[in-house]
Every structure is written in C-alpha cells, then in structure tokens.
Amino acid sequence: MQRPGPAVRVLREPGLAVALCLHLALLGALLAVRAFSGFVPESEASIAVELVGPEALMPASPPPPPVQVPAPPPTTGILPLPQAAPITPPPDTPAAPPVPPPAEPPAMITARTLHSESVLANPRSRGTREALKTLDAAERIEQLCNLEAMSQIHAWKAEFEPDRVVAFAMAGTKASRTTLEAEGAAFRSRKQWYGLRFRCEMAATGKVAGFQFRVGEAIPRSEWAAHDLPPEH
C-alpha cells in the first residue's frame, strides 16, 4: 500500500497548478504564432481604388422650381364678333388672245399716167375707135375703162399681157355718168383668168380722167363657165 503524502501535497498547492496551466497556454500561443508567420499567400489580388473629390461627396442641389406662367385674366365685357374668313379671289384665268382684226385688202394702185387715149391714137386702133362711136354712153364708158385697165395692168407688171376684160364677171358694176366701179371684174392673160377690181373716172370730154385698180388671184378653171369667161376669144 502506497503512501498518499506527496500526491496530496501537489493537489493541495494551487500555485503550482496555475503555473503549469500558464506555461502550457504560452507554449500553445508560441506554436500558433510560428505557424501563422510561416504561411505566405500565393498571390495578392490588386484592388483598384477610385479617388473621389470632396464635391462628389456633397449632396446634389435640388432642381429649380418650374416657372409658373400667370394665367390671362378673364375677359369681361362684350366679346368681339368673330371675324369672317378672308375671301380668296379666284386665280386669274389667262385672257383669251385677242381676235385679230380681219385683214384689210391691199390698197388699190392709183395710175400716175393714163394710157387709153394714146392707145386709141395708134393707127392700129382705128377699128376700135370706129366701134366706140356706135355704142351708147354707158357701153362706151365701160369699153374705155376696160381698155385703160388692160394698159395699166401691163404697165404695172410686164409678165401680164391682158387681151380681154369683163367688168361684171364676178359681181355687178356701179356706174354713173362720170364713174364706173367694178368690184368683181376679171381679166385674161395668156389664157388664164384673174380677179380684178377697178374704179374708173371719166372727164366731160369722154376721156378717162382717173384710174385705180387691184389685181386678184387666179380664177380656177372650174369656175370659168359659171361666169362666162371663155378660155379664148
């Protein structure tokens, strides 16, 4: 049987047990520090840091309040009458082109020199002079005017060679004791009939005193028979 003396003393002395516990705790802490200091991390991740100025940290100022437009005051009194819509005039229509006036006939040619007296004075006109003596006054005036017409036409244009004149071919004549007007006369030149207008004035002596004329267009052959215009003779 063992003696309990020393073991009991150990248990009964509290200072020794506390020292032993502190020693064990200090030893464990030392081992933990060494283990932590020997650990080196494999890599360190870089963290980007953004610097922020002091004005960014200040709170934003509130937006200005909207401008209030004052409402127009209510109108009082008599309201104006509604204005009528302006009347838009119709678009200008293009004016119709003016109707040209009818073309005036060319002016009649006034003879400066009369030829009937000199023609009758020619010895070859003896038969004509004798025939005129047998005619009454109206027929004699007509034949003298026809003779003057043929002479004036040839003197005006030499290509015309009149050999016969009919004063009343296309229309009647207007005759007086001193004047013969033929609006629708005709003359024949080189077997072709042409329209003619003339005004013949007679002197008291029975001679032609004045003559005016105008040559017209060629008369179609189909109209000759209707106006008694023979192709020959």
C-alpha positions, 0 to 999 in steps of 0.5 A: 500500500502506497503512501498518499503524502506527496500526491496530496501535497501537489493537489493541495498547492494551487500555485503550482497548478496555475503555473503549469496551466500558464506555461502550457497556454504560452507554449500553445500561443508560441506554436500558433504564432510560428505557424501563422508567420510561416504561411505566405499567400500565393498571390495578392489580388490588386484592388483598384481604388477610385479617388473621389473629390470632396464635391462628389461627396456633397449632396446634389442641389435640388432642381429649380422650381418650374416657372409658373406662367400667370394665367390671362385674366378673364375677359369681361365685357362684350366679346368681339364678333368673330371675324369672317374668313378672308375671301380668296379671289379666284386665280386669274384665268389667262385672257383669251388672245385677242381676235385679230382684226380681219385683214384689210385688202391691199390698197388699190394702185392709183395710175400716175399716167393714163394710157387709153387715149394714146392707145386709141391714137395708134393707127392700129386702133382705128377699128376700135375707135370706129366701134366706140362711136356706135355704142351708147354712153354707158357701153362706151364708158365701160369699153374705155375703162376696160381698155385703160385697165388692160394698159395699166395692168401691163404697165404695172407688171410686164409678165401680164399681157391682158387681151380681154376684160369683163367688168361684171364677171364676178359681181355687178358694176356701179356706174354713173355718168362720170364713174364706173366701179367694178368690184368683181371684174376679171381679166385674161392673160395668156389664157388664164383668168384673174380677179380684178377690181377697178374704179374708173373716172371719166372727164366731160370730154369722154376721156378717162380722167382717173384710174385705180385698180387691184389685181386678184388671184387666179380664177380656177378653171372650174369656175370659168363657165359659171361666169362666162369667161371663155378660155379664148376669144 
